[in-house]
Every structure is written in structure tokens, then in C-alpha cells.
Amino acid sequence: MLKGDDTIVAQPGERPTAISPGATPALATAGTGDVLSGVIGALLSKGLDAFEAAAAGVLAHAHAGVHAARHVGGADHVVAGDVIDAIPAAFTR
């Protein structure tokens, strides 16, 4: 996984590369990468393979960042805890 403005999930072999276009600048703050790692780890513990967990985690993380930015009044005000709080809403989306 290459996390940046656009996040890329790739795996050697025949599986296609997954690309998540940049969701929000709210995810460019301290600790949000750790949140993403935790989401992926949780998905791995549920039995998803590494690629599926990474791709699903990236998508949920992106949705959580957008939700958090809307909830707190803009991307500039989001902290990692806001993204964590938005994860349940991201998974229901």
C-alpha cells in the first residue's frame, strides 16, 4: 500500500491494483495513518486476505475522513480521534 493523496493497494500476481482517489485533506494529519493500520488489522482479524483488508480498509478510512470533516466543520479541524469516531458511519456507507 502506498498512502498519499491517492492511495494505491497492489499485490504481485494477477490481481489488479486498487486505487482510491484522494478523499479529503483531513487524512493528512498526524495519526490518521495509524487509524488506517488499525482498520486494516481489524479486517485481517476477521479473515480477509491482505489485499482485501488493505483495499477495504483504505475505502472505509477515506469515507471516515470525509464524514469526520463534515462533522467537525472542515478538513482543517480533523484529528485522528475524529476519524476513529467516524469509522462506524464509514462501514455503514
All heavy atoms as an XYZ file, in Angstrom:
630
protein
N       0.843     -1.155      0.000
C       0.000      0.000      0.000
C       0.897      1.229      0.000
O       1.862      1.305      0.744
C      -0.894     -0.020      1.234
C      -1.807      1.155      1.296
S      -3.019      1.049      2.614
C      -2.063      0.561      3.990
N       0.536      2.179     -0.855
C       1.218      3.466     -0.925
C       0.195      4.522     -0.568
O      -0.741      4.786     -1.334
C       1.787      3.700     -2.323
C       2.409      5.061     -2.567
C       3.641      5.265     -1.678
C       2.776      5.204     -4.034
N       0.324      5.079      0.644
C      -0.641      6.068      1.117
C      -0.160      7.450      0.724
O       0.955      7.846      1.003
C      -0.793      5.969      2.640
C      -1.852      6.898      3.204
C      -1.964      6.714      4.696
C      -3.012      7.596      5.327
N      -2.847      8.994      5.147
N      -1.020      8.162      0.065
C      -0.735      9.530     -0.329
C      -2.037     10.219     -0.649
O      -3.096      9.820     -0.164
N      -1.985     11.267     -1.486
C      -3.218     11.925     -1.891
C      -4.158     10.886     -2.495
O      -5.328     10.811     -2.150
C      -2.917     13.050     -2.885
C      -4.169     13.789     -3.288
O      -5.034     14.013     -2.424
O      -4.301     14.133     -4.470
N      -3.630     10.094     -3.421
C      -4.327      8.898     -3.889
C      -3.645      7.721     -3.203
O      -2.424      7.708     -3.094
C      -4.194      8.729     -5.400
C      -4.852      9.852     -6.179
O      -5.800     10.466     -5.652
O      -4.414     10.115     -7.303
N      -4.402      6.759     -2.733
C      -3.807      5.606     -2.076
C      -3.885      4.410     -3.018
O      -4.936      4.134     -3.592
C      -4.509      5.306     -0.742
O      -4.381      6.470      0.094
C      -3.883      4.119     -0.041
N      -2.761      3.717     -3.164
C      -2.651      2.594     -4.084
C      -2.426      1.316     -3.285
O      -1.565      1.270     -2.410
C      -1.485      2.818     -5.060
C      -1.722      4.112     -5.845
C      -1.322      1.628     -5.994
C      -0.513      4.593     -6.607
N      -3.212      0.290     -3.604
C      -3.054     -1.028     -2.997
C      -2.687     -1.982     -4.128
O      -3.433     -2.110     -5.101
C      -4.339     -1.500     -2.284
C      -4.136     -2.867     -1.650
C      -4.785     -0.482     -1.237
N      -1.544     -2.629     -4.004
C      -1.079     -3.539     -5.055
C      -0.566     -4.821     -4.426
O      -0.149     -4.843     -3.274
C       0.025     -2.876     -5.860
N      -0.605     -5.871     -5.233
C      -0.104     -7.173     -4.800
C       0.501     -7.848     -6.017
O      -0.087     -7.804     -7.099
C      -1.267     -8.004     -4.250
C      -0.878     -9.393     -3.827
C      -2.050    -10.124     -3.197
O      -2.850     -9.548     -2.487
N      -2.158    -11.396     -3.483
N       1.658     -8.463     -5.863
C       2.233     -9.178     -7.006
C       1.289    -10.285     -7.471
O       0.567    -10.874     -6.687
C       3.525     -9.784     -6.450
C       3.799     -9.056     -5.185
C       2.488     -8.556     -4.674
N       1.293    -10.530     -8.736
C       0.457    -11.597     -9.271
C      -0.585    -11.061    -10.221
O      -0.419    -10.007    -10.820
N      -1.677    -11.780    -10.304
C      -2.688    -11.465    -11.296
C      -3.771    -10.509    -10.810
O      -4.596    -10.062    -11.593
C      -3.335    -12.762    -11.774
C      -2.350    -13.672    -12.467
C      -3.002    -14.945    -12.988
O      -4.220    -14.928    -13.246
O      -2.277    -15.928    -13.122
N      -3.793    -10.194     -9.549
C      -4.818     -9.311     -9.015
C      -4.588     -7.886     -9.510
O      -3.469     -7.405     -9.533
C      -4.743     -9.333     -7.496
C      -6.069     -9.160     -6.849
C      -5.936     -9.277     -5.351
N      -7.004    -10.136     -4.897
C      -7.031    -10.729     -3.730
N      -6.041    -10.605     -2.900
N      -8.035    -11.471     -3.380
N      -5.639     -7.161     -9.873
C      -5.442     -5.775    -10.321
C      -5.074     -4.863     -9.153
O      -5.309     -5.199     -7.992
C      -6.802     -5.391    -10.902
C      -7.779     -6.312    -10.253
C      -7.023     -7.584     -9.960
N      -4.505     -3.739     -9.470
C      -4.171     -2.732     -8.477
C      -5.434     -1.943     -8.137
O      -6.228     -1.629     -9.010
C      -3.092     -1.785     -9.038
O      -1.930     -2.556     -9.318
C      -2.739     -0.690     -8.065
N      -5.612     -1.623     -6.862
C      -6.750     -0.809     -6.431
C      -6.248      0.602     -6.140
O      -5.204      0.776     -5.507
C      -7.389     -1.407     -5.178
N      -6.984      1.580     -6.612
C      -6.606      2.976     -6.388
C      -7.791      3.698     -5.781
O      -8.889      3.680     -6.324
C      -6.175      3.659     -7.700
C      -4.982      2.926     -8.305
C      -5.854      5.128     -7.444
C      -4.599      3.394     -9.685
N      -7.551      4.344     -4.650
C      -8.569      5.166     -4.009
C      -8.179      6.625     -4.216
O      -7.160      7.081     -3.694
C      -8.633      4.849     -2.509
O      -9.534      5.727     -1.876
N      -8.974      7.365     -5.009
C      -8.627      8.769     -5.220
C      -8.696      9.541     -3.904
O      -9.470      9.178     -3.020
C      -9.659      9.260     -6.213
C     -10.724      8.244     -6.269
C     -10.182      6.977     -5.680
N      -7.884     10.558     -3.792
C      -7.833     11.354     -2.564
C      -9.213     11.751     -2.098
O      -9.985     12.352     -2.844
N      -9.554     11.404     -0.881
C     -10.898     11.643     -0.364
C     -11.027     13.026      0.273
O     -11.984     13.741      0.030
C     -11.261     10.568      0.649
N     -10.044     13.373      1.090
C     -10.108     14.629      1.823
C      -8.749     14.954      2.420
O      -8.033     14.055      2.866
C     -11.165     14.564      2.952
O     -11.129     15.782      3.708
C     -10.938     13.402      3.882
N      -8.396     16.228      2.478
C      -7.148     16.609      3.152
C      -7.177     16.342      4.659
O      -6.155     16.403      5.321
C      -7.021     18.109      2.874
C      -8.058     18.469      1.885
C      -9.031     17.341      1.802
N      -8.353     16.014      5.178
C      -8.462     15.716      6.608
C      -7.607     14.521      6.994
O      -7.211     14.385      8.151
C      -9.921     15.444      6.976
N      -7.287     13.663      6.035
C      -6.489     12.473      6.336
C      -4.998     12.754      6.306
O      -4.195     11.852      6.533
C      -6.851     11.346      5.361
C      -8.300     10.869      5.474
C      -8.606      9.843      4.400
C      -8.582     10.323      6.860
N      -4.620     13.987      6.050
C      -3.210     14.365      6.042
C      -2.848     15.016      7.375
O      -2.260     16.085      7.435
C      -2.926     15.318      4.884
N      -3.220     14.352      8.445
C      -2.919     14.855      9.785
C      -2.337     13.728     10.626
O      -2.535     12.547     10.321
C      -4.195     15.458     10.431
O      -3.856     16.119     11.630
C      -5.226     14.392     10.717
N      -1.622     14.108     11.641
C      -0.915     13.138     12.472
C      -1.865     12.093     13.041
O      -2.925     12.414     13.561
C      -0.205     13.852     13.615
N      -1.483     10.835     12.891
C      -2.214      9.736     13.493
C      -3.219      9.061     12.587
O      -3.676      7.963     12.893
N      -3.570      9.687     11.456
C      -4.584      9.053     10.611
C      -4.040      7.812      9.904
O      -4.806      6.895      9.618
C      -5.185     10.036      9.588
O      -4.148     10.544      8.751
C      -5.900     11.184     10.292
N      -2.760      7.761      9.645
C      -2.169      6.543      9.096
C      -2.242      5.401     10.097
O      -2.437      4.238      9.719
N      -2.091      5.728     11.367
C      -2.238      4.720     12.418
C      -3.671      4.204     12.476
O      -3.907      3.012     12.704
C      -1.842      5.297     13.778
C      -0.390      5.717     13.833
O       0.453      5.019     13.235
O      -0.088      6.751     14.464
N      -4.623      5.109     12.271
C      -6.031      4.694     12.232
C      -6.238      3.708     11.077
O      -6.868      2.662     11.246
C      -6.964      5.916     12.088
C      -8.410      5.466     11.903
C      -6.838      6.847     13.287
N      -5.680      4.038      9.912
C      -5.788      3.148      8.761
C      -5.178      1.785      9.069
O      -5.773      0.745      8.763
C      -5.108      3.768      7.539
C      -5.033      2.901      6.283
C      -6.418      2.452      5.833
C      -4.308      3.653      5.182
N      -4.026      1.765      9.695
C      -3.393      0.486     10.068
C      -4.284     -0.325     10.989
O      -4.398     -1.545     10.844
C      -2.052      0.743     10.756
O      -1.154      1.348      9.874
N      -4.928      0.340     11.926
C      -5.829     -0.358     12.842
C      -7.041     -0.932     12.141
O      -7.476     -2.052     12.444
N      -7.602     -0.182     11.189
C      -8.748     -0.673     10.438
C      -8.344     -1.912      9.631
O      -9.046     -2.922      9.622
C      -9.318      0.422      9.510
C     -10.344     -0.135      8.545
C      -9.928      1.553     10.330
N      -7.190     -1.831      8.971
C      -6.717     -2.974      8.187
C      -6.456     -4.174      9.092
O      -6.826     -5.306      8.772
C      -5.471     -2.595      7.370
C      -5.851     -1.570      6.299
C      -4.832     -3.831      6.732
C      -4.665     -0.928      5.603
N      -5.843     -3.956     10.233
C      -5.605     -5.038     11.181
C      -6.899     -5.685     11.645
O      -6.992     -6.915     11.755
N      -7.925     -4.879     11.892
C      -9.217     -5.420     12.302
C      -9.830     -6.271     11.198
O     -10.390     -7.337     11.470
C     -10.162     -4.270     12.678
N      -9.691     -5.815      9.953
C     -10.229     -6.590      8.832
C      -9.459     -7.895      8.634
O     -10.054     -8.927      8.306
C     -10.225     -5.742      7.563
C     -11.200     -4.553      7.588
C     -10.955     -3.626      6.397
C     -12.636     -5.026      7.626
N      -8.158     -7.841      8.838
C      -7.359     -9.077      8.777
C      -7.824    -10.070      9.841
O      -7.921    -11.267      9.581
C      -5.873     -8.770      8.952
C      -5.177     -8.108      7.778
C      -3.809     -7.585      8.204
C      -5.052     -9.081      6.615
N      -8.121     -9.560     11.030
C      -8.542    -10.443     12.121
C      -9.913    -11.066     11.849
O     -10.260    -12.083     12.438
C      -8.575     -9.692     13.451
O      -9.698     -8.833     13.534
N     -10.673    -10.470     10.944
C     -11.978    -11.016     10.551
C     -11.858    -12.052      9.447
O     -12.847    -12.615      9.010
C     -12.904     -9.891     10.078
C     -13.297     -8.935     11.158
C     -14.251     -9.608     12.104
C     -14.811     -8.615     13.094
N     -15.718     -9.263     14.028
N     -10.629    -12.274      8.950
C     -10.413    -13.334      7.976
C     -10.216    -12.870      6.542
O     -10.054    -13.707      5.657
N     -10.233    -11.567      6.272
C      -9.961    -11.107      4.914
C      -8.502    -11.348      4.587
O      -7.648    -11.315      5.490
C     -10.269     -9.616      4.777
C     -11.716     -9.226      4.451
C     -12.629     -9.513      5.614
C     -11.784     -7.773      4.055
N      -8.205    -11.597      3.321
C      -6.793    -11.721      2.956
C      -6.180    -10.313      2.925
O      -6.885     -9.302      3.038
C      -6.600    -12.498      1.653
C      -6.971    -11.751      0.386
O      -6.954    -10.507      0.357
O      -7.255    -12.419     -0.614
N      -4.868    -10.258      2.819
C      -4.154     -8.988      2.960
C      -4.604     -7.938      1.947
O      -4.818     -6.769      2.303
C      -2.647     -9.218      2.854
N      -4.759     -8.323      0.692
C      -5.172     -7.359     -0.325
C      -6.582     -6.846     -0.052
O      -6.837     -5.641     -0.100
C      -5.091     -7.981     -1.726
C      -5.467     -7.025     -2.816
C      -4.506     -6.191     -3.372
C      -6.771     -6.933     -3.276
C      -4.846     -5.285     -4.371
C      -7.118     -6.037     -4.277
C      -6.150     -5.206     -4.826
N      -7.503     -7.763      0.242
C      -8.886     -7.358      0.513
C      -8.967     -6.459      1.744
O      -9.700     -5.475      1.753
C      -9.764     -8.586      0.722
C      -9.963     -9.405     -0.524
C     -10.620    -10.749     -0.248
O     -10.601    -11.198      0.927
O     -11.125    -11.348     -1.196
N      -8.230     -6.807      2.791
C      -8.236     -5.998      4.004
C      -7.675     -4.612      3.737
O      -8.224     -3.601      4.211
C      -7.433     -6.696      5.102
N      -6.596     -4.539      2.975
C      -5.994     -3.234      2.669
C      -6.939     -2.397      1.823
O      -7.161     -1.214      2.105
C      -4.649     -3.418      1.973
N      -7.506     -2.981      0.773
C      -8.397     -2.224     -0.112
C      -9.656     -1.773      0.626
O     -10.066     -0.614      0.517
C      -8.757     -3.065     -1.340
N     -10.268     -2.658      1.385
C     -11.471     -2.295      2.135
C     -11.148     -1.283      3.228
O     -11.921     -0.349      3.482
C     -12.113     -3.542      2.740
N     -10.002     -1.455      3.874
C      -9.595     -0.517      4.912
C      -9.359      0.876      4.358
O      -9.758      1.876      4.972
N      -8.715      0.953      3.209
C      -8.472      2.251      2.568
C      -9.797      2.930      2.242
O      -9.976      4.133      2.485
C      -7.595      2.090      1.304
C      -7.636      3.319      0.430
C      -6.161      1.767      1.706
N     -10.740      2.190      1.700
C     -12.035      2.758      1.350
C     -12.787      3.241      2.592
O     -13.318      4.359      2.621
C     -12.867      1.729      0.583
C     -14.216      2.208      0.065
C     -14.061      3.373     -0.903
C     -14.952      1.057     -0.604
N     -12.841      2.414      3.615
C     -13.528      2.807      4.854
C     -12.850      4.015      5.489
O     -13.520      4.941      5.967
C     -13.561      1.635      5.833
N     -11.530      4.040      5.485
C     -10.752      5.149      6.040
C     -11.069      6.441      5.289
O     -11.254      7.501      5.904
C      -9.269      4.779      5.943
C      -8.330      5.754      6.512
N      -7.532      6.555      5.721
C      -8.010      6.062      7.795
C      -6.768      7.303      6.479
N      -7.047      7.022      7.748
N     -11.148      6.357      3.958
C     -11.468      7.539      3.148
C     -12.858      8.062      3.490
O     -13.045      9.273      3.698
C     -11.372      7.200      1.668
N     -13.838      7.160      3.575
C     -15.194      7.577      3.930
C     -15.243      8.167      5.336
O     -15.946      9.154      5.579
C     -16.168      6.410      3.816
C     -16.463      6.005      2.407
N     -16.901      6.872      1.431
C     -16.377      4.804      1.793
C     -17.078      6.237      0.302
N     -16.745      4.967      0.490
N     -14.491      7.579      6.262
C     -14.457      8.100      7.629
C     -13.854      9.503      7.660
O     -14.326     10.368      8.403
C     -13.670      7.155      8.540
N     -12.827      9.739      6.864
C     -12.224     11.069      6.809
C     -13.194     12.113      6.293
O     -13.275     13.231      6.839
N     -13.936     11.776      5.260
C     -14.931     12.701      4.713
C     -16.022     12.966      5.747
O     -16.422     14.114      5.976
C     -15.533     12.138      3.398
C     -16.732     12.950      2.952
C     -14.468     12.101      2.311
N     -16.498     11.905      6.389
C     -17.535     12.041      7.413
C     -17.036     12.909      8.572
O     -17.760     13.796      9.049
C     -17.962     10.658      7.911
C     -19.042     10.704      8.933
N     -20.375     10.833      8.600
C     -18.985     10.653     10.290
C     -21.090     10.855      9.719
N     -20.271     10.739     10.749
N     -15.817     12.665      9.007
C     -15.258     13.431     10.122
C     -15.142     14.910      9.759
O     -15.464     15.781     10.579
C     -13.895     12.869     10.516
N     -14.686     15.200      8.552
C     -14.548     16.596      8.132
C     -15.897     17.307      8.117
O     -16.000     18.459      8.547
C     -13.888     16.663      6.751
N     -16.922     16.617      7.652
C     -18.266     17.214      7.664
C     -18.749     17.444      9.093
O     -19.363     18.467      9.392
C     -19.254     16.306      6.936
C     -19.121     16.333      5.452
C     -20.267     15.573      4.797
N     -19.946     15.329      3.410
C     -20.123     14.191      2.785
N     -20.637     13.155      3.418
N     -19.803     14.061      1.520
N     -18.462     16.485      9.949
C     -18.962     16.545     11.331
C     -18.293     17.658     12.139
O     -18.964     18.324     12.933
C     -18.768     15.190     12.011
C     -19.288     15.142     13.402
N     -20.629     15.132     13.703
C     -18.641     15.123     14.595
C     -20.785     15.110     15.006
N     -19.596     15.093     15.573
N     -16.998     17.861     11.968
C     -16.290     18.854     12.794
C     -16.184     20.216     12.126
O     -15.649     21.138     12.712
C     -14.887     18.362     13.231
C     -14.987     17.089     14.039
C     -13.957     18.210     12.055
N     -16.677     20.340     10.913
C     -16.710     21.655     10.288
C     -15.568     21.951      9.342
O     -15.247     23.116      9.122
N     -14.929     20.948      8.809
C     -13.899     21.173      7.804
C     -12.670     20.322      8.035
O     -12.378     19.908      9.160
N     -11.968     20.079      6.936
C     -10.793     19.204      6.971
C      -9.691     19.736      7.872
O      -8.936     18.967      8.454
C     -10.266     18.991      5.560
N      -9.598     21.048      8.011
C      -8.525     21.637      8.821
C      -8.678     21.369     10.311
O      -7.740     21.564     11.075
C      -8.463     23.147      8.608
C      -8.058     23.532      7.210
O      -7.553     22.660      6.474
O      -8.245     24.704      6.851
N      -9.852     20.932     10.731
C     -10.119     20.750     12.157
C     -10.106     19.287     12.594
O     -10.284     18.992     13.770
C     -11.474     21.366     12.511
C     -11.594     22.798     12.126
N     -10.879     23.798     12.736
C     -12.313     23.394     11.146
C     -11.168     24.959     12.172
N     -12.033     24.744     11.202
N      -9.896     18.373     11.667
C      -9.973     16.936     11.966
C      -8.691     16.462     12.647
O      -7.588     16.808     12.223
C     -10.219     16.125     10.678
C     -10.124     14.626     10.930
C     -11.570     16.478     10.081
N      -8.860     15.684     13.700
C      -7.743     14.973     14.332
C      -8.036     13.477     14.207
O      -9.157     13.064     13.876
C      -7.548     15.388     15.815
C      -7.173     16.863     15.912
C      -8.786     15.097     16.640
N      -7.037     12.666     14.474
C      -7.173     11.216     14.281
C      -8.366     10.646     15.044
O      -9.067      9.759     14.541
C      -5.882     10.510     14.685
N      -8.628     11.142     16.229
C      -9.767     10.655     17.012
C     -11.096     10.881     16.323
O     -12.026     10.084     16.476
N     -11.206     11.970     15.559
C     -12.432     12.216     14.799
C     -12.627     11.161     13.724
O     -13.753     10.746     13.450
C     -12.382     13.607     14.142
C     -12.268     14.736     15.146
O     -12.877     14.640     16.234
O     -11.558     15.723     14.833
N     -11.526     10.737     13.102
C     -11.600      9.693     12.072
C     -12.017      8.376     12.718
O     -12.864      7.650     12.185
C     -10.269      9.574     11.304
C     -10.342      8.464     10.267
C      -9.898     10.903     10.649
N     -11.456      8.069     13.869
C     -11.845      6.855     14.595
C     -13.340      6.881     14.899
O     -14.047      5.892     14.683
C     -11.031      6.706     15.902
C      -9.563      6.438     15.584
C     -11.621      5.613     16.789
C      -8.638      6.544     16.788
N     -13.836      8.012     15.388
C     -15.256      8.121     15.723
C     -16.156      7.936     14.503
O     -17.300      7.509     14.634
C     -15.550      9.475     16.360
C     -14.922      9.644     17.735
O     -14.536      8.633     18.354
O     -14.797     10.807     18.185
N     -15.640      8.255     13.308
C     -16.436      8.176     12.085
C     -16.380      6.806     11.411
O     -17.102      6.572     10.432
C     -15.967      9.253     11.106
N     -15.566      5.893     11.914
C     -15.433      4.586     11.270
C     -16.755      3.809     11.214
O     -17.085      3.254     10.160
C     -14.299      3.765     11.916
C     -12.968      4.387     11.508
C     -14.355      2.299     11.505
C     -11.771      3.821     12.210
N     -17.554      3.766     12.269
C     -18.832      3.040     12.140
C     -19.711      3.595     11.009
O     -20.300      2.830     10.253
C     -19.489      3.217     13.504
C     -18.340      3.414     14.442
C     -17.328      4.220     13.638
N     -19.765      4.898     10.864
C     -20.556      5.510      9.788
C     -19.966      5.139      8.424
O     -20.697      4.924      7.459
C     -20.606      7.018      9.958
N     -18.649      5.063      8.350
C     -17.991      4.709      7.085
C     -18.340      3.292      6.667
O     -18.547      3.022      5.482
C     -16.477      4.867      7.217
N     -18.424      2.379      7.615
C     -18.743      0.991      7.271
C     -20.215      0.801      6.948
O     -20.564     -0.116      6.219
C     -18.317      0.036      8.385
C     -16.879     -0.407      8.254
C     -15.897      0.166      9.037
C     -16.525     -1.375      7.340
C     -14.567     -0.228      8.906
C     -15.204     -1.777      7.205
C     -14.228     -1.194      7.991
N     -21.086      1.668      7.437
C     -22.493      1.553      7.083
C     -22.755      2.168      5.719
O     -23.772      1.894      5.100
C     -23.408      2.203      8.136
O     -23.081      3.581      8.280
C     -23.284      1.490      9.457
N     -21.852      3.020      5.262
C     -21.997      3.645      3.941
C     -21.713      2.604      2.925
O     -22.093      2.302      1.956
C     -21.012      4.803      3.808
C     -21.185      5.550      2.523
C     -20.478      6.867      2.607
N     -20.842      7.662      1.470
C     -20.076      7.810      0.380
N     -18.899      7.285      0.332
N     -20.491      8.528     -0.622
